[in-house]
Amino acid sequence: MSIEKVDYTINIDKETFETTTVDMIMDTTMEMEGETMQINQVMNADYSNYNDVETITVPEDIVNSAQEMQM
């Protein structure tokens, strides 16, 4: 995969220094099985409720049966 272009706009709250929004435009080219694909991606993300997430509880049977993934 070849990244042709990436543009980021990151907005940060000047009082809290927390990221509020991220906009990204990325153009890539990929070759697969002799074919060339051009991929244009647009992402817009809004961030909010920092430190306002309720506790996430993973059931014990899931924890016990979890398997490590090789990366």
Secondary structure, 3 states (H helix, E strand, C coil): CEEEEEEEEEEECCCCCCEEEEEEEEEEEEEECCEEEEEEEEEEEECCCCCCCCCCCCCHHHHHHCCCCCC
